[in-house]
Amino acid sequence: MKNLHSLGLSISIALLLSACGGGGSSTTVSTNPSTPVTPTTNANKPALKQAANNTELETLIKQQMLEIYGTVRPEIYPCGRGGIVCVAEPSMTTNAPSAVADTAKNVSSTNTQETNVDEADRLKTDGEYLYAAELNTPSLNIFKANQASAPFVSKITLGTDSNARLSGLYLDTANKTLVALAEEQQMYGIWSRWFIPSYWQNQQTQMYLLNVANPANPVQTAKLTVDGQAISSRRIGSTMYVATRHSPTLPGLEQYPSTEAAAAANRTLINNAKLADFLPDYQLNGGSKTDIFSGNDCFMTQYTDKKSYQTSIVSLLAIDLNDATPTPQGKCFAGDTETLYASTEAIYLATTSYNYSNDALTSTVVSNDTAVSTSIAYAPNISTDLHKFSLAGGINYKGSGRVEGHLGWQQEMKPFRLSEHNDVLRLITYVGETPSTNPTPARLYTLQENAANKSLDILAKLPNATRPAPLGKPGEQIYATRFLGDRGYLVTFRATDPLYALDLSKPADPVMLGELEIDGYSDYLHPVGEHYLLGIGKDAVPDTTSNWGDGRGAWVQGVKVALIDVTDPTNPREQDKIIIGKRGTDTAVSQSHHALTSLQRGNNLQVAFPVSLHEGDTDYPPGPSVYYNWSRDQLYRLNINTQTGAMQALPPLVSNSATQDYLWPYDRSVMIDNYVYYLHGDKVLSQAW
């Protein structure tokens, strides 16, 4: 099972109460945390509702804070080192074309999900210079794209926090402006951090704006600091959109009250606080903190069927990069979001949520060396909530919807489960792999905005009574998804790789057109002209003895590159394939689509992606379950004729690492004219294509 630990983020997510707003007077709520706020909205609805006033917002936020911090909670307690939190829980059994280069300039660009929607990455180019974020430092390196070499030009360190790093770059070539996003490095794993309220508390996102008209002397023009951890971002034109998650705290608040006295002290702190104490602020150029939101900018959810272990405020912000004093503006709500998908017209925030049941399952935890019996349980009923915000004339909330299933475990691949086309949202969710309850592990949904109800109404789903053919087979998981215009493509996998072609031209009646079964699987699907898909993932050998393999019924082998002919979507076929390396070989494309670079030149598509090659000798007898030793890291190169489907592998560009340095997941590349530049670690190599 791939990246199962990431599912931990779903367990604690709860879109529970309310949002945020401007200043206001302090409001006291019940000191008895068991006394609920009188519901003013309909239960079990994902739609957001604007609060009537700041007092209502403050009351609801305080009620949620009291629920979490104002009572002794034996089911949540600190354990281990570093403040990691343990949650006592029973075991659960659950049986559009991407942006390519401007061919007039012959320069590749960041591989993005949607055309004209830029995404942050650690390497950007304007065709003359390379701008690269250093690994594990808040520094930016600039190199000259000098064909056969890439000489170092300059370096600028942003901020003084040695524990910060640059998480992504945006480059506006027209205005010679570069934006560097920075955040504090975290030591917690993805699984742990969603159970750690302190992970999200006191976190800030920094945005550095630089003038790079003179790359030898880049000048910082502004620094914008926003309360909250950045979840994701996009750039459309000169506007950058950022989604952040902020968990409020108060000085002296005890995170895990283990006694009634500690809980009572927390209740006093919460009741004496003001609304502004809970809300995210921003700072410009290190100045004083300023409110981001006014009362009508913020929302509360309209259901109470979730159990929360955290209070968090999600902000969706727009920042004009051409503004001399960039100011964040947008909307917010209390709850959570795990991914952001953006078209040129709208942004969708999505989060997966578990529905907790009343079926008590007793478990024993230890708090302060004392055994405590508690009973908490949740049923494996997983749903995903979606919130749509239009971008016309600012960020405006349009509606919400809910579907079955979740968006997968790989954070960077989740946005590919969604796509907006002709004002219709299409998405694919994973609903489980238990054969007895889910004969189809995947669901396709089409949804459309209902302005009257502020909702995203489901137009259709697959499978359905009329079209019952399953998407995937029992025991399979979803690996790759891609929406391209009126077509959708889905890869599921257990022992073999079924690829499904979907007709989405009629959103109220989507159709599964055809299916292809081949060895291995694809993590990522990339359009190649009008007739082909490039699938990048892993080869696999079915386990015919135990049917277990790597837990997927097969033994994963080297990297597989498959060119799939979808000219006839009712009969997709594998045009060609290349297997790179042996078991243990990996590619950064399986973790981030930004690792793939492409440049269309006439009928030839140049493709490059990093590979960590494993072909070294092993001490074990050869076999499909044997891992091979590391050989080298390299930039793999391909030429693909987009008319004929001819695929040609070129000699790779090999890194100068003599020993395994595990930097390959962060490798990137760009193509400029007839040269390719390979960023490995913080060094750049180049050669003629």
Secondary structure as UniProt FT lines:
FT   TURN            2..3
FT   HELIX           4..7
FT   HELIX           8..11
FT   TURN            33..34
FT   TURN            43..44
FT   STRAND          45..50
FT   HELIX           54..69
FT   TURN            74..75
FT   STRAND          76..78
FT   TURN            82..83
FT   STRAND          85..87
FT   TURN            103..106
FT   TURN            115..116
FT   STRAND          123..125
FT   STRAND          129..133
FT   TURN            135..136
FT   STRAND          139..144
FT   TURN            147..148
FT   STRAND          152..157
FT   TURN            162..163
FT   STRAND          164..172
FT   TURN            173..176
FT   STRAND          177..184
FT   HELIX           190..193
FT   TURN            194..195
FT   HELIX           197..200
FT   TURN            201..202
FT   STRAND          204..211
FT   TURN            215..216
FT   STRAND          219..227
FT   STRAND          229..236
FT   TURN            237..238
FT   STRAND          239..246
FT   TURN            251..252
FT   HELIX           260..272
FT   HELIX           275..277
FT   STRAND          281..284
FT   TURN            285..286
FT   STRAND          290..291
FT   HELIX           295..297
FT   STRAND          298..302
FT   STRAND          313..320
FT   TURN            321..322
FT   STRAND          329..334
FT   STRAND          339..342
FT   STRAND          346..356
FT   STRAND          362..367
FT   TURN            368..369
FT   STRAND          370..375
FT   STRAND          378..390
FT   TURN            392..393
FT   STRAND          396..404
FT   HELIX           411..417
FT   STRAND          418..421
FT   TURN            422..423
FT   STRAND          424..430
FT   TURN            435..437
FT   STRAND          442..450
FT   TURN            451..454
FT   STRAND          455..462
FT   TURN            474..475
FT   STRAND          477..484
FT   TURN            485..486
FT   STRAND          487..493
FT   STRAND          496..503
FT   TURN            507..508
FT   STRAND          511..519
FT   STRAND          521..528
FT   TURN            529..531
FT   STRAND          532..542
FT   TURN            544..546
FT   TURN            550..552
FT   STRAND          554..565
FT   TURN            569..570
FT   STRAND          573..580
FT   TURN            583..584
FT   STRAND          586..587
FT   HELIX           588..590
FT   HELIX           593..595
FT   STRAND          597..601
FT   TURN            602..603
FT   STRAND          604..616
FT   TURN            624..625
FT   STRAND          629..641
FT   TURN            642..644
FT   STRAND          647..654
FT   HELIX           664..666
FT   STRAND          668..672
FT   TURN            673..674
FT   STRAND          675..680
FT   TURN            681..682
FT   STRAND          683..688
//
